[in-house]
Amino acid sequence: MDYFIGNPDTFLTLHNSYGAPEQMPVSVFFREEEDLTPLEKRALNCCKGKVLDIGAGVGPITRILQRTHYAVALELSEDACRIASFLGVKNIVHGDIRTYDEDRFDTLLMLMNGIGLAGKVSELEGFFNLLKKRLNPGGRIVLDSSDLSYLYAELKSNSSLGEISYQYEYQGRKSPWFNWLYVDQLTLQKYASRAGFETKIIYEDENDQYLAILEAIEPASI
């Protein structure tokens, strides 16, 4: 909200379970189409039909999508929903993907490592099963994530690969710690398959970040 009302130097401090705190400029949540990465641009081209932008924030991706698709921003923060409305997002739902069950979609979009919402590897299969219930027949999930094996090799960590804890801090106020998951490609394919999805990796960059499409495997006809 501070950034929105005119403080361009606003940033968050991210405390984490693997190293020193990091600073994130809040401007990243307000980016325009020209600011998107090649991966994000590719992801938008993979969306089809009616799209649910999960964890939409203030809606930068939804605003681009709604030019060509029926797009809905799903966001847990009431203030973020309010700002998204001011910025021109047409369809906004204040809610959580775990409890939202009002509609079905052709594409579930989960950018900025939205699959991190699963929290832990052990929760992935159940999370994918939940997402499948939000899809129309023939629907797809479009998501990005990263392989953090390099980080764990440096730390010699014994924790499950990709499981990170974070805490946000802004002007001395701190959020509770929360779990966030980064999923390597093989782990994604393994747990998506258990939930009945076929995984296609369609883009990789030099930073071990990748873009995937998950499509529900149709049962064989008898």
Secondary structure, DSSP 4 states (H G I P E B T S, - for coil): -TTTTT-TT-EEEEEESSSS-EEEEGGGGG--GGG--HHHHHHHHT--SSEEEET-TT-HHHHHHTTTS-EEEEES-HHHHHHHHHTT-S-EEES-TTT--S--EEEEEETTTGGGGG-SGGGHHHHHHHHHTTEEEEEEEEEEEE--HHHHHHHT--SPTTEEEEEEEETTEEPPPEEEE---HHHHHHHHHHTTEEEEEEEE-TTSEEEEEEEEPPPPP-
